Amino acid sequence: MVMVKKDNFVFGQIVGLLLPVISFFGYYLWKFRVYSFSDYLFYLRTNKALVTAITIPCLVLNMVIFTYYINSKLDKTAKGVFAATLLYALASLSVKYFG
């Protein structure tokens, strides 16, 4: 996987927001491909345990990218990825407990 070596907070946010979306669709294709996407979303809304099962791989992917940018000394990009990860974590918790 080719990583872009750009030290920019906004770039980090974009990367941090897009990778979990890709992971979300990947999880669908891996575990739920026999069902329609609308059935997958319905099951996600009705089964709160699935929210956790989907959130963990999405956020782990962000942690890997965050670690890469920290080790590459691209701190602004790492901060953007971290901010996006916090947004996803808060959104996931709010969906799980209040949605």
C-alpha positions in Angstrom: 0.0 0.0 0.0 1.5 3.3 -1.1 1.2 6.0 1.6 1.2 9.6 0.7 3.8 11.5 2.6 2.0 14.8 3.0 2.0 16.5 6.4 -1.3 18.3 6.5 -4.1 18.2 9.1 -6.9 18.3 6.6 -5.3 15.5 4.6 -5.2 13.4 7.7 -8.9 14.0 8.4 -9.8 13.0 4.9 -7.7 9.8 5.2 -9.1 9.2 8.6 -12.7 9.6 7.4 -12.4 7.6 4.2 -10.6 4.5 5.5 -13.3 3.5 7.9 -15.9 3.9 5.1 -13.9 1.5 3.0 -13.6 -0.9 5.9 -17.4 -0.7 6.5 -18.0 -1.8 2.9 -15.3 -4.4 3.1 -17.0 -5.9 6.3 -20.2 -6.0 4.4 -18.6 -7.9 1.5 -16.8 -10.2 3.8 -19.6 -11.2 6.2 -22.9 -10.2 4.6 -22.5 -10.4 0.8 -25.4 -12.9 0.6 -27.7 -10.2 1.8 -28.7 -7.0 0.1 -27.0 -3.8 1.3 -30.4 -2.5 2.6 -30.8 -5.7 4.6 -27.3 -5.1 6.0 -28.2 -1.6 7.0 -31.5 -2.7 8.6 -29.7 -5.4 10.6 -27.2 -2.9 11.7 -30.0 -0.6 13.0 -31.7 -3.4 14.8 -28.7 -5.2 16.3 -26.6 -2.9 18.4 -23.9 -5.6 19.0 -23.2 -5.4 15.3 -22.3 -1.7 15.6 -19.4 -2.7 17.8 -18.4 -5.6 15.5 -18.2 -3.1 12.6 -16.6 -0.2 14.5 -13.6 -2.1 15.8 -12.1 -3.0 12.3 -12.8 0.5 11.1 -11.0 2.1 14.0 -8.2 -0.4 14.0 -7.4 0.5 10.4 -7.2 4.2 11.5 -4.9 3.2 14.3 -2.5 1.5 11.8 -2.5 4.6 9.6 -2.1 6.9 12.7 0.9 4.8 13.8 2.4 5.0 10.3 2.2 8.8 10.2 3.6 9.2 13.8 6.6 7.0 12.9 7.1 8.9 9.7 7.2 12.2 11.7 4.2 13.5 9.8 2.5 14.8 13.0 -0.1 17.1 11.4 -1.4 14.3 9.3 -1.4 12.0 12.3 -3.4 14.6 14.3 -6.0 14.7 11.5 -6.3 10.9 11.5 -6.7 11.0 15.3 -9.4 13.6 15.1 -11.3 11.6 12.6 -10.9 8.5 14.7 -12.4 10.3 17.7 -15.4 11.5 15.6 -16.0 7.9 14.5 -15.7 6.6 18.0 -18.2 9.2 19.4 -20.6 8.6 16.5 -20.4 4.8 17.1 -21.1 5.2 20.8 -24.0 7.6 20.2 -25.5 5.2 17.7 -25.1 2.2 20.0 -26.5 3.8 23.1 -28.8 6.6 21.9 -29.8 5.6 18.3 
